[in-house]
Amino acid sequence: MKLVERKIYLASKSPRRRELLRQIGVDFELMLLRSDGPRGADVTEEVRPDESAEDYVRRVANEKADYAFDLVRRRHLKPRPVLSADTTVAVDGAILGKPTGRAEAEAMLARLSGRTHEVLTTVAVRTHDFSDSITQVSQVRFATLSPADILAYCSTTEPFDKAGGYGIQGLAAVFIEHIEGSHSGIMGLPLFETAQLLRQAGLKLP
């Protein structure tokens, strides 16, 4: 009789993804990939020339999943599903990643002010006999932000580890007039699509 796996490896350092997995009862072990170091990043998040937002987010999530799954095999760890994800924000075809400083965060929010943008998240899952990914795209409309709104928000720590320079689950929730899509996807892990992939990979969900 085949045993059903109940735990995964999570190849992500995002605390929001951990919270969302716990919300749907998924147990996990962290498998953190390097973002820097003497040998460089395990997976680069640099945008390639002429790469669309959807191609970008799909590539990065799948590369993370492939690298993490290879680590499981090389380290002879217990076989379990590996899950990775990547999220980006796009407006006018331009990809807005994580701001490198306050000035860039302010510029991003000014660009999003009073407009609708896309938030794209790809979830990728790997096992020894399963490999797939799903990309979820949501539309988010911001209210018109005053310079004071932007300065006040960027005086907090919220913008600096989030694509597009904001987090829907934090103070920036008051900026959002309307969303169309997945609230959890905008946070960084679309739960419907994640559950689909994990079930297909053999994970027992509550």
C-alpha positions in Angstrom: 0.0 0.0 0.0 1.4 3.4 -1.0 2.0 5.8 1.8 0.6 9.3 1.4 3.0 12.1 2.1 1.8 14.8 4.5 4.8 17.2 4.5 6.6 19.2 1.9 9.9 21.1 1.4 9.2 24.8 1.0 11.8 26.6 -1.1 11.0 30.1 -0.1 12.0 32.5 2.6 8.7 34.4 2.5 7.0 34.5 5.9 3.7 35.2 4.1 3.9 31.9 2.2 4.5 30.1 5.4 1.4 31.6 7.0 -0.7 30.8 3.9 0.5 27.1 3.9 -0.4 26.8 7.6 -3.8 28.3 6.8 -4.6 25.3 4.6 -3.0 22.8 7.0 0.2 22.1 5.0 3.2 21.0 7.1 6.5 22.0 5.7 10.3 22.0 6.2 12.1 25.1 5.0 14.7 24.8 2.2 16.2 28.2 1.9 18.1 29.1 -1.3 21.0 31.6 -1.3 20.2 35.1 -2.7 23.9 36.1 -2.4 27.2 34.8 -1.1 30.7 34.0 -2.5 29.3 31.7 -5.1 26.4 34.0 -6.0 22.7 33.3 -5.9 21.4 29.7 -6.3 18.8 31.1 -8.8 19.1 34.6 -10.3 16.0 36.8 -10.2 17.3 39.2 -12.8 14.9 39.9 -15.7 16.1 38.8 -19.1 16.0 41.1 -22.1 12.5 41.2 -23.7 11.1 38.8 -21.0 7.4 39.3 -20.2 6.2 39.4 -16.7 4.5 36.0 -17.1 7.5 34.4 -18.6 9.7 35.8 -15.9 7.7 34.7 -12.9 7.2 31.2 -14.4 10.9 30.8 -15.1 12.1 31.9 -11.7 9.6 29.7 -9.8 10.4 26.7 -11.9 14.2 27.2 -11.6 13.8 27.5 -7.8 11.8 24.3 -7.7 14.3 22.4 -9.9 17.2 23.6 -7.9 15.6 22.7 -4.5 14.5 19.3 -5.8 18.1 18.6 -7.0 19.3 19.6 -3.5 16.9 17.0 -2.0 18.5 14.3 -4.1 22.1 15.4 -3.6 21.7 15.6 0.1 19.8 12.2 0.2 16.9 13.8 2.1 13.6 12.1 2.7 11.6 12.2 -0.5 8.8 14.8 -0.3 7.2 17.3 -2.6 9.1 20.5 -3.2 7.2 23.7 -3.5 8.5 27.1 -4.7 6.8 30.3 -5.8 7.6 33.6 -7.2 5.6 36.8 -7.4 6.0 40.0 -9.4 4.0 43.1 -10.2 3.6 44.5 -13.7 2.3 47.7 -15.1 2.4 48.9 -18.7 4.4 45.7 -19.4 7.2 46.7 -17.0 8.2 44.4 -14.2 8.3 46.0 -10.7 10.4 43.8 -8.4 11.5 44.5 -4.9 12.7 48.1 -4.4 16.3 48.5 -3.6 15.8 51.6 -1.5 13.3 54.2 -0.4 13.6 56.4 -3.6 12.7 53.4 -5.8 9.9 52.3 -3.5 8.4 55.9 -3.7 8.7 55.8 -7.5 7.0 52.5 -7.7 4.0 53.6 -5.6 3.7 56.8 -7.6 3.6 54.7 -10.8 0.8 52.5 -9.3 -1.2 55.4 -8.0 -4.7 55.7 -9.4 -4.1 52.8 -11.8 -4.7 49.1 -12.3 -1.7 46.7 -12.3 -1.2 43.0 -12.5 0.2 40.8 -9.7 1.5 37.4 -11.0 2.4 34.5 -8.9 3.7 31.1 -10.2 3.6 28.1 -7.9 5.8 25.1 -8.9 5.8 21.6 -7.4 8.3 18.8 -7.9 8.4 15.1 -6.8 10.3 12.2 -8.3 7.4 11.5 -10.7 5.5 14.9 -10.8 6.5 18.3 -12.2 4.1 21.1 -12.9 3.4 24.8 -12.2 0.5 27.2 -12.3 0.6 30.9 -12.8 -2.2 33.0 -11.3 -2.8 36.6 -12.4 -4.8 39.2 -10.5 -5.8 42.7 -11.3 -5.3 45.3 -8.5 -6.5 48.9 -8.7 -4.9 51.5 -6.5 -6.6 54.7 -5.3 -4.9 58.0 -6.2 -2.1 58.4 -3.6 -1.0 61.8 -2.4 2.8 62.5 -2.0 2.1 62.4 1.7 0.6 58.9 1.5 3.6 57.6 -0.4 6.1 59.2 2.0 4.3 57.9 5.1 4.2 54.4 3.7 7.8 54.4 2.6 8.9 55.5 6.0 7.9 52.0 7.3 9.7 48.8 6.5 6.8 47.3 4.5 7.8 48.2 0.9 11.3 46.7 0.9 10.9 43.0 0.6 7.8 43.0 -1.6 7.4 43.1 -5.4 5.9 46.4 -6.4 6.9 48.0 -3.1 3.7 47.1 -1.2 1.9 44.3 0.6 -1.8 43.8 0.5 -1.8 42.2 3.9 -0.3 45.3 5.6 -0.8 49.0 5.7 -1.1 49.3 1.9 -4.5 47.6 2.1 -6.0 51.1 2.5 -4.7 52.0 -1.0 -6.6 49.2 -2.8 -9.9 50.1 -4.4 -10.6 46.8 -6.1 -9.1 43.4 -6.8 -10.0 40.8 -9.4 -8.4 37.5 -8.9 -6.9 35.8 -5.9 -6.3 37.6 -2.6 -3.8 34.9 -1.4 -2.1 35.1 -4.9 -1.5 38.8 -4.4 0.0 37.9 -1.0 2.4 35.5 -2.7 0.7 32.1 -2.8 -2.6 31.4 -4.5 -4.1 28.8 -2.3 -6.6 27.2 -4.7 -3.9 26.6 -7.3 -1.4 25.5 -4.6 -3.8 22.9 -3.3 -4.5 21.6 -6.8 -0.8 21.0 -7.4 -0.1 19.5 -4.1 -3.0 17.0 -4.4 -1.8 16.1 -7.9 1.7 15.5 -6.4 0.2 13.1 -3.8 0.0 15.3 -0.8 -2.8 14.5 1.7 -4.6 17.8 2.5 -7.2 18.2 5.3 
